Amino acid sequence: MMSGEPTRAEARALMSAHLDASDRVLVTGAGGWFGLTVAALVADTAARTMFVTRRPRLVDFGSGTAAAVSWDWGAVQAFSPTVVVDCAFILRDFADSMPIEQYVYANTVLTARLLQVAQMDTVRAVISVSSGAAVHPEDARSRGVDLDPYGYLKRQAELALLGAADATGAATVIARPWSLSGSLVTRPARYAFSNLVMQARAGEIRIEAAHEVWRRFTGVDDFFAVALAKACMSSGVLDSGGELVEIGALARRICDVLGVSARIVRPAGPAGPPDEYCPPVDVWDGACSAVGFVPATLEEQVRSVDTHLRRFAG
């Protein structure tokens, strides 16, 4: 990674290869981790951009800044997007801090806006962020909105968007992240990968689970670049993937990459069944190969996240 660049040159090149000067890219949820990553990826392309956040503000994507506007249907119509990257959704974190009716309504409005944009005649490609929670451990619709409002609403949004794609002809990719890493993470302590890196630098890594925890981590910049490339070829679902790693082994590898000797603490048993939050079928490597892309290794992801966290800590 070049100094000052929060995204990999390979990911930016893949994004540039699928956007040209005639494209107009609409990014919703541009103030969050995913939206900021997309902003950094498209910054060097010839495409025009429109960033939407909850309220007008300047967003900082690491290597630059951009003005973001609040949602305005008239302004979106005037912009006439050709590519839509949808990152707007109220996350699971907030589901318990607001009435369920309010949570459902707010996210339903966001989905309705997306469907409205996706059906514009000018739109050729739509990438919408979903979640592994939509289908893990089963189709979230079977659990009901009261039990899992986040997963339920994500699954409903997936189905509605893919249904709209059948009617409009716009290539649509449901980008379904499971476990991601990335330099522009806005709340590093909340996400496993960046949290482990932070703990390693602090000298002690505490793993809360006595049982095995298995994950596949993908760099978020790689994920969005491949999602756009896929959307230029066909519609469908893109699950993130990567090397399968147990969280304790990942902690040790992070220490090795950083050259630190942090103490790793984990509760002694009894250990329950393994926690395997991964896509049921790993299609990530195949999706990368289909667009001629080599994703970052775990070691490269560690260095990238560490560089960013140290820069902003200082």
KAMO-V447908 format. One record per residue. N is the residue number from 0. RES is the residue in one letter. SS is DSSP state (helix for helix, strand for strand, loop for the rest). PSI is psi in whole degrees, 0 to 359 (NA if undefined). OMEGA is omega in whole degrees, -180 to 180 (none if undefined). Layout:
# KAMO-V447908
n: (N,N)
res: (RES,RES)
ss: (SS,SS)
psi: (PSI,PSI)
omega: (OMEGA,OMEGA)
This chain:
# KAMO-V447908
n: (0,1,2,3,4,5,6,7,8,9,10,11,12,13,14,15,16,17,18,19,20,21,22,23,24,25,26,27,28,29,30,31,32,33,34,35,36,37,38,39,40,41,42,43,44,45,46,47,48,49,50,51,52,53,54,55,56,57,58,59,60,61,62,63,64,65,66,67,68,69,70,71,72,73,74,75,76,77,78,79,80,81,82,83,84,85,86,87,88,89,90,91,92,93,94,95,96,97,98,99,100,101,102,103,104,105,106,107,108,109,110,111,112,113,114,115,116,117,118,119,120,121,122,123,124,125,126,127,128,129,130,131,132,133,134,135,136,137,138,139,140,141,142,143,144,145,146,147,148,149,150,151,152,153,154,155,156,157,158,159,160,161,162,163,164,165,166,167,168,169,170,171,172,173,174,175,176,177,178,179,180,181,182,183,184,185,186,187,188,189,190,191,192,193,194,195,196,197,198,199,200,201,202,203,204,205,206,207,208,209,210,211,212,213,214,215,216,217,218,219,220,221,222,223,224,225,226,227,228,229,230,231,232,233,234,235,236,237,238,239,240,241,242,243,244,245,246,247,248,249,250,251,252,253,254,255,256,257,258,259,260,261,262,263,264,265,266,267,268,269,270,271,272,273,274,275,276,277,278,279,280,281,282,283,284,285,286,287,288,289,290,291,292,293,294,295,296,297,298,299,300,301,302,303,304,305,306,307,308,309,310,311,312,313)
res: (M,M,S,G,E,P,T,R,A,E,A,R,A,L,M,S,A,H,L,D,A,S,D,R,V,L,V,T,G,A,G,G,W,F,G,L,T,V,A,A,L,V,A,D,T,A,A,R,T,M,F,V,T,R,R,P,R,L,V,D,F,G,S,G,T,A,A,A,V,S,W,D,W,G,A,V,Q,A,F,S,P,T,V,V,V,D,C,A,F,I,L,R,D,F,A,D,S,M,P,I,E,Q,Y,V,Y,A,N,T,V,L,T,A,R,L,L,Q,V,A,Q,M,D,T,V,R,A,V,I,S,V,S,S,G,A,A,V,H,P,E,D,A,R,S,R,G,V,D,L,D,P,Y,G,Y,L,K,R,Q,A,E,L,A,L,L,G,A,A,D,A,T,G,A,A,T,V,I,A,R,P,W,S,L,S,G,S,L,V,T,R,P,A,R,Y,A,F,S,N,L,V,M,Q,A,R,A,G,E,I,R,I,E,A,A,H,E,V,W,R,R,F,T,G,V,D,D,F,F,A,V,A,L,A,K,A,C,M,S,S,G,V,L,D,S,G,G,E,L,V,E,I,G,A,L,A,R,R,I,C,D,V,L,G,V,S,A,R,I,V,R,P,A,G,P,A,G,P,P,D,E,Y,C,P,P,V,D,V,W,D,G,A,C,S,A,V,G,F,V,P,A,T,L,E,E,Q,V,R,S,V,D,T,H,L,R,R,F,A,G)
ss: (loop,loop,loop,loop,loop,loop,loop,loop,helix,helix,helix,helix,helix,helix,helix,helix,helix,loop,loop,loop,loop,loop,loop,strand,strand,strand,strand,strand,loop,loop,loop,loop,helix,helix,helix,helix,helix,helix,helix,helix,helix,helix,loop,loop,loop,loop,loop,strand,strand,strand,strand,strand,loop,loop,loop,loop,strand,strand,strand,strand,loop,loop,loop,loop,strand,strand,strand,strand,strand,loop,loop,loop,helix,helix,helix,helix,helix,helix,helix,loop,loop,loop,strand,strand,strand,strand,loop,loop,loop,loop,loop,helix,helix,helix,loop,loop,loop,loop,loop,helix,helix,helix,helix,helix,helix,helix,helix,helix,helix,helix,helix,helix,helix,helix,helix,helix,helix,helix,loop,loop,loop,loop,loop,loop,strand,strand,strand,strand,strand,loop,loop,helix,helix,helix,loop,loop,loop,loop,loop,helix,helix,helix,loop,loop,loop,loop,loop,loop,helix,helix,helix,helix,helix,helix,helix,helix,helix,helix,helix,helix,helix,helix,helix,helix,helix,helix,helix,helix,loop,loop,strand,strand,strand,strand,strand,strand,loop,loop,strand,strand,strand,loop,loop,loop,loop,loop,loop,loop,loop,loop,loop,helix,helix,helix,helix,helix,helix,helix,helix,helix,helix,helix,loop,strand,strand,strand,strand,loop,loop,loop,loop,loop,strand,strand,strand,strand,strand,strand,strand,helix,helix,helix,helix,helix,helix,helix,helix,helix,helix,helix,helix,loop,loop,loop,loop,strand,strand,strand,strand,loop,loop,loop,loop,strand,strand,strand,helix,helix,helix,helix,helix,helix,helix,helix,helix,helix,helix,helix,loop,loop,loop,loop,strand,strand,strand,strand,loop,loop,loop,loop,loop,loop,loop,loop,strand,strand,loop,loop,loop,loop,loop,loop,loop,helix,helix,helix,helix,helix,helix,helix,loop,loop,loop,loop,loop,loop,loop,helix,helix,helix,helix,helix,helix,helix,helix,helix,helix,helix,helix,helix,helix,helix,helix,loop)
psi: (134,148,132,349,122,355,155,144,325,321,320,322,320,320,315,327,341,9,142,184,340,349,147,114,121,124,115,154,38,349,353,179,311,314,320,322,316,319,318,325,324,355,324,4,170,354,151,153,151,120,132,129,177,322,154,135,172,128,137,114,31,307,8,183,162,148,130,149,160,166,131,112,321,320,322,317,318,326,329,65,148,333,132,127,107,113,15,118,144,120,168,329,327,357,328,352,5,154,142,326,320,320,314,316,313,317,328,322,316,319,320,321,316,315,323,316,318,336,6,143,332,342,125,337,139,129,119,130,125,221,150,337,341,336,2,133,359,175,121,340,333,341,338,153,328,324,324,73,322,305,319,312,326,318,319,320,320,308,319,319,318,326,319,325,323,327,325,331,355,134,128,128,123,108,105,94,144,293,121,157,165,151,330,19,127,336,78,330,340,332,138,312,307,327,319,320,317,316,322,317,332,348,352,129,121,116,119,333,131,333,166,140,114,134,161,116,136,140,131,329,318,318,313,325,317,324,317,317,320,320,339,357,318,163,163,192,135,108,139,162,228,180,133,125,140,144,327,319,323,319,317,321,324,316,318,315,320,347,36,159,56,145,133,119,133,141,144,158,185,140,138,192,155,146,110,88,85,156,144,329,128,101,358,311,321,321,320,316,324,334,13,41,140,112,164,142,169,318,319,322,320,312,319,310,318,317,315,313,321,324,316,338,331,NA)
omega: (177,178,179,-180,-178,-180,-179,178,-180,179,179,180,179,177,-179,-178,-177,174,176,-174,180,-178,175,-171,176,179,176,-175,-171,-179,-180,-177,-177,-179,178,178,178,179,179,-179,-176,-174,-176,179,179,-176,171,-176,172,-178,-179,175,-177,176,-178,178,175,178,-179,-179,171,180,-180,178,178,177,177,-178,174,-176,176,-175,178,179,178,178,-180,179,179,-176,172,179,179,174,-172,179,-173,176,176,-169,-179,-179,-173,-176,-179,-176,178,179,-177,179,179,180,180,-178,-177,-180,176,176,180,178,179,177,180,180,179,180,-176,-178,175,-178,-176,-173,178,-177,178,172,-179,-179,174,-179,173,179,-180,-175,-177,0,177,176,-173,179,-179,-180,178,-176,-179,-178,-176,-176,-179,-179,-179,-177,176,180,178,179,177,-176,-180,-177,178,176,178,180,178,-177,-174,-177,178,177,-174,178,171,-179,-172,179,175,177,-175,169,177,-176,-173,178,-174,178,-171,-179,-176,-173,-169,-172,-179,178,178,178,178,-180,179,179,-180,175,178,178,178,175,-172,-173,173,-179,178,178,-176,-179,170,-176,178,172,-175,177,175,-176,-178,178,179,178,179,179,178,-179,177,-179,-175,175,176,-179,174,174,173,-178,-178,-179,178,-176,174,-168,177,177,177,179,179,180,177,178,180,-179,-178,-179,179,-180,-180,176,180,-176,180,-179,173,-176,4,-179,177,179,-180,174,-177,179,-177,175,-178,176,-178,-179,-172,-178,179,178,178,180,-178,180,176,-173,176,-177,179,174,176,-179,177,177,179,-178,-179,-179,-179,179,-179,-177,180,179,-176,174,-180,none)
